[in-house]
């Protein structure tokens, strides 16, 4: 769920500023997830894990953007947002696989590893939206 009320900074409604509230619930069970990779030309490793997750993310950003005039049929939005994000929950990991350039190693965890980290961190987004309005474009307000 994402909510972006816009407060326009120009009379022609090209520039806007507003708060961006974003809430997301993460849930999956026993999926293979890419975890990390490191290495150089001579030595390379890739990590995957079989894990489950139940967590939530709440993000509050200040959003600044530009958009095409509301009466035009061509739609273009571009924005930048900066703020804070809180993410908390539980990740349960039952297997890990490390792939080397000459083979792999599989680790099983019984009981499963549990990660309950999270907390507050900085967040930022850059986005664009391009489209076309069908029918008559009207200016409201």
N, C-alpha and C positions, 0 to 999 in steps of 0.2 A: 504494500500500500504506500503510495507516495502522494504528497499533497504540496502544491506550489501555488500559493496566492501571489498574484503579481501586482505590484504597485508601480505604475508607469511614471517615468522620470521626464518624459518629453510629451508635448501636446499631441504629436502625431503618433504616439504609442509605439515607438521603435525601441527605446531603451527601457528596461524594467529592473526592479530590485525587489527581492522578497525572501521570506523564509522558506526553506525546503525541509519538510518533515518526512522521514522515510522509516518504515517499520517492515521488517522481514523476519519470517520464521523459517529456520532451516531444519529439515527433517529428512533423513535417509537412513537406510539400514543395510549393512553388509555390502558396501560398494567399494570397488577398487578406485583409489584416489591417488593422483600424482602428488607426491609430498615435496620433493626437492631434487636438485641435480647439482653436482659440482664436478670440477676437474679441469684438466688442461688438454693439450694435444696428446700427451703421453698417458694420462691416467684420467678416466672418466667414470663417474658413478651416477646412477639414477635410482631414486627411492620411490616405491609405491607401498600403499598400505590398504588392508581390508578393514574398513572402519564404519562406524555408525555415528550419527550426530543428531543431537536435539539441542537447538540453541535459538536465540533471538538477537536481532540487531535493531538498535534505534539510533537514528542519525538526525542531527539538527544542523543545518548549514545555512549560511547567508548566500543567496544566489544572485548573480548579476548577469543579465543577458540582453541580447538584441534579437528582434524578430522583424519579419517583413510586415508591411502595413496590413491591417486586418481586412481591407477591402480587396486585396489582390488575391488571385487564384493560386499563385505559386507561394508555397509556404517554406520559410527558412527560419529556423530558430538556432541560436548558438548561445551557450551559457557556460559560466564557470562558477563553481560553488566551493566554499571552504567552511569547515566547522568541526564539530566533535562527533564521535561515534562511540556508543557503548555496545559491546558484544559479550554475551555470557551464555553459558550452557555446558553441556557435557559431550565430549568426544570419546568414544570407546574404540580401541584398536585391538584386533585379534591376531593379525598377521602383518609382517613387513617383508618386503622383497627388496633386496639391493642388487641391481644389475651392474656388473663390471664389464669391461671390454672383452673378457675371456670367459664369462660365466655369470652365475647368479647365486645368491644366498637367501634362503627363506627362514624367517624367525617366527615361531608360534608363541603366543602369550596366553597362558592359562594360570591364573585368572587374567582377563583382558586388562590392558593398560587403560587408565582413565585420565583424561586431561580436562581439568575444570577451569582452566585459565580464562583469560578475557580481560575485560576492563575498559577503561576509557582511552581512546586514542584520537589523533587528528584524522580528519577525513577530507577528501577533496574529489571533485568530479569535473570533467570537461565533457560537454555533449553538444551534439547537433541534431536537428530534425529537419528533414527535407521532404516535401510532399506536394500534393496538388489538391485543391478544393474542387469538388464536383458540384454542379448546380451554381446558384447565384451566391456570390460572397456578399455579405451584408455587414455593415458596421453597427454594432450595438453599443449604447452608452454614450 
